[in-house]
Amino acid sequence: MAHTLQVIEPATEQVLAELPHAGVEEADAAIERAKAAFPAWRDVTPGDRAKILRRIAAAIDERADDLAELEARNVGKPISDARGEVGMVVDTFLYYSGAPERLLGDTIPVAGGMDFTFREPLGVVGLITPWNFPIAITSWKLAPALAAGNTVVLKPAELTPLTALELEKIAVEAGLPEGVFNVVVGPGRVVGERMVEHPDVAKIAFTGSTEVGRRIGALASQSIKRVTLELGGKSANIVFADADLDRAAASAPLAVFGNAGQDCCARSRILVERSALDRFMDALEEAVDSLRVGDPLDPDTQMGPLISADQREKVSSYADGEAPVAIRGSAPDGPGYWFPPTVLCPVSNDDRAAREEIFGPVAAVIPFDSEAEAVRLANDTIYGLSGSIWTRNGARALRVARAVESGALSVNSNTSVRVSTPFGGFKQSGIGRELGPHALDAYTELKNVYVSTE
């Protein structure tokens, strides 16, 4: 029988909501609903499926302010960030509303007949989403899954389930048939693992830690279940001496401290050419000191609290480790899981703060002496999700971009994600790609048909 889950507001440490806490029985019921709804949803014409996705986008847009405030309070993220993320959700549904009528196959010349391919939906897809960008990352998985004709069971993170539940209501009100999209709020070890092991779930799309991703991959292999895994990161922000140092330093804090550092794309290893280190650090200190940390609902806030007391304790262990603290910003006193933005320097790439994903507002500055050393340091990690390269030398930018082992790189920028471009990692940062047209491949099966003309 389900028990009660308390959802805590990180900025106040107060109970924001109380929800039924689901278990295996509820997970099985949601999977059964999705399985029953699949044939009818698969057979909806592409044009009608596209119209429903556009209606969902419009309904989210109408509720944007309410959803953003709920996300800001539940996650502790700045309201300005939450508004931007809800806007991205609208854009994601609009982008994939064009997919149903563009899921094209191929004709292949063969002897003795004709050969062609179809892209067909998988069936029931299980989505497991994280607590750091709940509504945004849900849309990255949900919109292409629905566009391709799949039905969905979503398990949001227990810490931040509120916008997922609202999204389920919005989708049904916008015309999505009952049973096509089902939200189940429960623990990963119970609900998540049941979804991975259930024979009627054709695919799992997971975003979260590499440790949990390994377990999902192992469990999914028992039934050869398809998986998309977007996992951890320890991204490098490479700053060469010929870069615009003021611009690189001004943008570096939010590249690490955005969302309080709780971002798998966080450029938490700042690699700086040694000849420019002092100038860069002076500019970085000014940028960190000016960072506004406080109430998530204040439109001027740039960084809010961490998600929980446990997360704050974990982050503290890195800031008080072997590397010296070079810069420490400010954070509010009183209730809330606050932690000041912190810069460690100099740091060896062998230090714990440089090797492990901290998931908090702690940056490690690592000096280097040559382009080859910068590439070696950037690649000396089990991760390969994102990163940046700062230089005015165009040839160097291309050389380094090709040499760094990472799925999403930016030159003279710290952005990682766009709706229309693929996102995913190398090495232990994951398997598969989300967003862009490439995401649809992960939610469809390729069928080949040969017709003899003899």
Residue, then its C-alpha position, 0 to 999 in steps of 0.5 A: m500500500a502506498h505511503t505518504l511522500q513529503v516534498i520539501e522546499p529547499a529554500t525554506e526547508q518547509v513541506l511544499a506538498e504531500l503525495p501518495h508514495a507509489g510502489v510495485e503495484e502502482a508501477d505495474a498498473a501504470i504499465e498496464r494502462a500504457k500497454a492498453a493505450f498503445p495500439a490506439w495511440r500508435d494508429v492515430t494519424p501522424g497529422d492528428r498526433a502532431k496537432i495534439l503535441r501542438r495543443i500540449a505546447a500551447a497549454i504549457d505556454e498558458r500555464a508557464d508562470d505557474l509551472a515556473e514558480l512551482e519548479a523554482r520552489n520545488v528545486g530551489k532554482p532561480i525563477s528566471d532560470a525556471r521560466g527559461e526552462v519552461g519556455m524550452v519545454v514549449d519549444t521542445f513539444l513544438y519541435y517534435s510536433g513536426a516529427p510524426e509526419r516526417l518519420l520517413g523510411d528509405t527505398i533501397p535498390v536491390a536485385g529481384g524486387m524492391d526494398f524499403t524501411f519503416r520507422e515504427p514505435l517501440g511500445v511502452v517506454g519508461l522514463i526516469t528523470p532527475w531532480n535538477f531539471p525536472i520539467a525540462i528533461t522530462s520534455w526531452k524524453l516525453a515529446p519525441a517518445l509521443a511523437a514516434g507513437n509510443t506510450v509512456v510511464l514516467k518516474p520523476a525524482e522523489l525530491t522534485p515530482l510536482t511539475a511532472l504531475e502537473l504536466e500529466k494533467i495538462a497533457v490529458e486536458a490538451g487531448l492526449p488520450e488517457g493511458v498514453f502518459n502516466v506518472v508514478v512517484g516512487p523510489g528508484r529502487v522500487v518503481g524504477e527497477r520494476m520499470v527496467e525489469h518489466p517485460d512490457v516496457a520496451k525501452i528505458a530512457f534515464t538521466g541521472s548518475t553514472e552509478v545508477g546508470r550502470r545498474i540500469g544498464a545491467l538490469a536492462s541487459q537481462s531482457i535486452k531492453r533498449v536504453t538511453l542513458e544520460l549520465g554524469g559529467k566532469s566537464a572541462n572549461i579550457v581557457f587559453a592565454d590568447a582568449d578574451l580573458d575578461r569574457a571567459a572569466a565573467s561567464a565561468p561562474l554560471a558555467v559551474f554555479g548555475n543551478a547551484g552546480q547541480d548540472c551534469c554539464a557543469r564546467s567544474r574543471i577550469l583549465v587555464e594556461r599558466s601564463a594567463l592564470d593570475r589575470f584570469m583569477d583576478a577577473l574570476e574573483e570579481a565575477v564570483d563576488s558579484l554573483r547574487v545568491g538568494d531567494p529563488l523567487d527573486p528575479d535578480t537571484q542567480m543561484g539558489p540553495l542546494i536540493s537537500a541537507d544531504q547534498r550540502e554535506k556531500v558538497s562540503s566534503y570537497a570544498d574542505g578537501e586537499a585543494p586550497v580555497a582561492i575564492r569563496g562567495s557569499a550565501p544567505d544565513g538561516p533556513g535553506y540548504w545554502f552553500p557559497p560558490t567556491v573556487l579551488c586553486p591550484v588543483s591537480n587533476d588527480d585530486r578528488a575535487a577534479r575527478e569526482e562529480i561534485f554536483g554543487p557550486v565548487a570549481a577546480v582551477i587546473p593550470f596547464d602549459s601547452e595545448a597538448e597538456a590541455v587536451r590530455l588533462a581534459n580527457d583524463t576522466i571517465y566522463g565526456l559530456s560537455g565542455s568549452i574552449w576559449t581561444r581567439n585562434g580558430a585553427r586551435a579551436l578546431r584542433v582542440a574540439r576534435a581532440v577533446e573526448s566529449g559529446a557537446l562542446s562550445v567554443n567561446s561559449n558555455t552553452s550545451v543544450r539546444v532543442s534542435t541539436p543532439f545532446g549526450g556523452f562519450k565514455q561513462s557519460g552515457i549512451g545515445r543522444e537526446l534532442g534534435p532529430h537524432a532523438l527519434d532514432a532512440y524511440t523507434e525500431l527500424k523495420n526492413v521489408y523486401v517485395s519480390t517483383e519476379 
